[in-house]
Amino acid sequence: MSENTQSKKTRTGSVVNNRMEKSVVVLVERKVRHKLYGKYMKTSVKYLADDPENRCNIGDTVLIEECRPLSKKKRWRVRTILEQAV
């Protein structure tokens, strides 16, 4: 049997909502270059991530990784908290 050695996608973002049980909303911002004009634009995406121990608070910077579908919208899991909010 061959091993599937695909690495999981990871994203870094900040927690914007933690009102749910065992779930957080993570806002990931990135800069994308416009094809025609060359100007860099800021785009943002919100991901629903699994936080089983409810450790994340609003404002924390977290690292999330892709996982199997856990619910209708949850496909990411919080791996580590990089920086705690004040």
C-alpha positions as CSV (number, residue, x, y, z in Angstrom):
1,M,0.0,0.0,0.0
2,S,1.4,3.4,-1.0
3,E,1.3,6.3,1.4
4,N,-0.4,9.5,0.3
5,T,2.1,12.2,1.3
6,Q,0.1,15.3,0.4
7,S,0.7,18.2,2.8
8,K,-2.3,19.9,4.3
9,K,-3.0,23.5,3.4
10,T,-2.4,26.0,6.2
11,R,-3.5,29.6,6.7
12,T,-2.7,32.3,9.2
13,G,-5.4,34.7,10.3
14,S,-7.1,36.4,13.2
15,V,-10.2,35.2,15.2
16,V,-13.2,37.5,14.6
17,N,-15.9,35.4,16.3
18,N,-15.9,32.8,19.0
19,R,-19.5,32.7,20.1
20,M,-20.1,29.1,19.0
21,E,-19.3,26.0,20.9
22,K,-16.0,24.4,19.7
23,S,-15.9,26.7,16.6
24,V,-14.3,30.0,15.6
25,V,-14.4,32.2,12.6
26,V,-10.9,33.1,11.3
27,L,-10.4,36.1,8.9
28,V,-7.5,35.5,6.5
29,E,-6.2,38.5,4.6
30,R,-3.8,38.4,1.7
31,K,-2.5,40.8,-1.0
32,V,-3.3,39.9,-4.6
33,R,-1.8,41.7,-7.6
34,H,-4.4,43.0,-10.1
35,K,-3.8,41.4,-13.6
36,L,-4.2,44.5,-15.7
37,Y,-3.2,47.4,-13.5
38,G,-0.6,45.8,-11.3
39,K,-1.9,47.4,-8.1
40,Y,-1.9,45.2,-5.0
41,M,-5.3,44.7,-3.5
42,K,-6.2,43.3,-0.1
43,T,-8.6,40.4,-0.2
44,S,-10.1,38.6,2.8
45,V,-11.8,35.3,3.4
46,K,-13.6,34.0,6.5
47,Y,-13.1,30.4,7.4
48,L,-15.0,28.4,10.0
49,A,-12.5,26.4,12.0
50,D,-12.8,23.7,14.7
51,D,-11.6,24.7,18.2
52,P,-12.4,21.6,20.4
53,E,-11.0,23.1,23.7
54,N,-12.5,26.6,23.2
55,R,-9.1,28.2,23.7
56,C,-9.3,30.9,21.1
57,N,-10.5,34.4,21.9
58,I,-11.4,37.3,19.6
59,G,-8.2,39.0,18.3
60,D,-5.9,35.9,18.6
61,T,-3.7,35.2,15.7
62,V,-4.0,31.5,14.8
63,L,-2.7,28.9,12.4
64,I,-5.4,26.7,10.8
65,E,-5.0,23.6,8.7
66,E,-7.3,21.9,6.3
67,C,-9.1,18.7,7.4
68,R,-12.0,16.5,6.5
69,P,-15.5,18.1,6.5
70,L,-16.6,18.3,10.1
71,S,-20.0,20.0,9.4
72,K,-21.7,21.9,6.5
73,K,-19.2,24.7,6.6
74,K,-16.4,23.6,8.8
75,R,-13.4,22.2,6.9
76,W,-10.5,23.7,8.9
77,R,-9.0,23.0,12.3
78,V,-7.1,25.3,14.6
79,R,-3.5,23.9,14.9
80,T,-1.8,26.5,17.1
81,I,-2.4,29.9,18.6
82,L,0.5,32.1,17.4
83,E,-0.3,35.2,19.4
84,Q,-2.8,35.9,22.2
85,A,-4.9,39.0,22.2
86,V,-4.4,41.5,25.0
